[in-house]
């Protein structure tokens, strides 16, 4: 195994600004409704904070660092680290990889899995690096929707 690390940053808002602004308008509208319904500005500010921060990885850059022994994901307000040995399954789709600690699909995946988004220039390098680190005991699953779209193209 090579000892080199992969390090890259993605910023989905820059790639999809129109969608980002539309979602931000929807968040503002929902916050205004919450303030009106709750009859206080507090609920508007609170709902805006919760909704906006739930989309932190879209609106702010996310840095991924893949090393020989672990994965580190740096976000604006959070950071997470996982060792390669915890992952049992990898889901590949057109935007990235989802590394799951579960052998089968589980509702807990949304809270326990690590999402690695590709940048336009590093897709193949990330897949090769992850395959090398996960080894043969990990199940690789390709997203059905992505396979259908890829075969139609």
C-alpha positions in Angstrom: 0.0 0.0 0.0 1.2 3.5 -0.8 1.7 5.9 2.1 0.6 9.0 0.1 -2.5 10.9 1.2 -5.3 12.3 -0.9 -6.4 15.8 0.0 -9.1 17.9 -1.8 -11.9 20.4 -1.2 -15.4 20.5 -2.7 -17.8 23.4 -2.6 -21.2 22.4 -4.1 -22.7 25.9 -3.7 -20.1 27.3 -6.2 -21.1 24.6 -8.8 -24.8 25.0 -8.3 -25.4 28.7 -7.3 -28.9 28.9 -8.7 -30.1 26.0 -6.6 -28.3 27.3 -3.6 -30.0 30.7 -3.8 -33.4 29.1 -4.3 -33.0 26.9 -1.3 -31.8 29.9 0.7 -35.0 31.7 -0.3 -37.1 28.7 0.8 -35.2 28.7 4.2 -35.9 32.4 4.7 -39.6 31.9 3.8 -39.9 28.9 6.2 -38.2 31.0 8.9 -40.6 33.9 8.3 -43.5 31.5 8.6 -42.0 30.1 11.9 -41.6 33.6 13.3 -45.2 34.6 12.3 -46.7 31.3 13.6 -44.7 31.4 16.8 -45.5 35.1 17.3 -41.8 35.9 18.1 -38.6 36.5 16.1 -36.9 33.8 18.2 -38.6 31.0 16.2 -37.7 32.6 12.9 -34.0 32.9 13.9 -34.0 29.4 15.4 -35.6 27.8 12.3 -33.2 29.7 10.0 -30.1 28.5 12.0 -31.3 24.9 12.1 -32.2 24.7 8.4 -29.1 26.6 7.2 -26.7 24.6 9.4 -28.2 21.3 8.3 -26.9 22.3 4.8 -23.4 23.2 6.0 -21.7 20.9 3.6 -23.5 22.5 0.6 -23.0 26.2 1.5 -19.4 26.0 2.9 -16.4 24.2 1.5 -15.7 20.7 2.8 -12.1 19.3 2.9 -11.4 15.6 2.7 -8.1 14.1 3.8 -7.6 10.4 3.1 -4.6 8.9 4.8 -3.2 5.4 5.1 -4.9 4.8 8.5 -7.9 7.1 8.6 -10.3 9.5 6.8 -10.8 13.1 8.1 -13.6 15.3 6.9 -13.3 19.0 7.8 -16.4 21.2 7.6 -16.8 24.8 8.7 -18.4 24.0 12.0 -17.4 20.3 12.5 -14.7 17.7 11.9 -14.9 13.9 11.8 -12.4 11.2 11.7 -12.8 7.5 11.1 -10.4 4.6 10.7 -10.6 2.5 7.6 -11.3 -0.7 9.6 -14.8 0.4 10.6 -16.2 0.3 7.1 -18.1 -2.8 5.8 -19.8 -1.5 2.6 -19.2 1.2 0.0 -21.9 2.8 -2.1 -20.7 4.4 -5.4 -22.8 7.0 -7.2 -22.1 9.8 -9.7 -21.3 12.4 -7.0 -19.2 10.3 -4.6 -18.8 7.4 -2.2 -20.7 6.6 0.9 -18.7 4.5 3.3 -20.9 2.6 5.7 -20.0 0.7 8.9 -22.9 -1.7 8.3 -22.8 -4.8 6.1 -26.4 -4.1 4.9 -28.4 -1.0 4.3 -29.7 0.5 7.6 -31.6 3.5 8.7 -28.6 4.4 10.9 -26.4 4.9 7.8 -27.5 8.5 7.6 -25.9 9.1 11.0 -22.9 6.7 10.9 -21.7 6.7 7.3 -19.1 9.0 5.8 -19.8 10.7 2.5 -16.9 11.5 0.2 -17.8 13.8 -2.6 -15.7 13.8 -5.7 -14.2 16.9 -7.2 -14.3 17.1 -11.0 -10.7 16.0 -11.4 -10.2 13.3 -8.8 -13.0 10.7 -9.1 -10.8 7.8 -10.3 -8.0 8.6 -7.8 -10.4 8.6 -4.9 -12.1 5.3 -6.0 -8.6 3.6 -6.4 -7.4 4.9 -3.0 -10.5 3.8 -1.1 -10.5 0.4 -2.8 -6.9 -0.1 -1.7 -7.6 0.9 1.9 -10.9 -1.0 2.3 -9.6 -4.3 1.0 -11.4 -7.4 -0.2 -13.8 -7.8 2.8 -15.8 -4.7 1.9 -18.9 -5.0 -0.3 -19.0 -2.4 -3.2 -22.5 -1.4 -4.3 -23.2 0.8 -7.3 -26.2 3.0 -7.1 -28.9 1.6 -9.5 -30.0 5.1 -10.7 -26.5 5.9 -11.6 -26.0 2.7 -13.5 -29.2 3.3 -15.5 -28.1 6.8 -16.4 -24.6 5.7 -17.3 -25.8 3.0 -19.6 -28.3 5.3 -21.3 -25.6 7.8 -22.1 
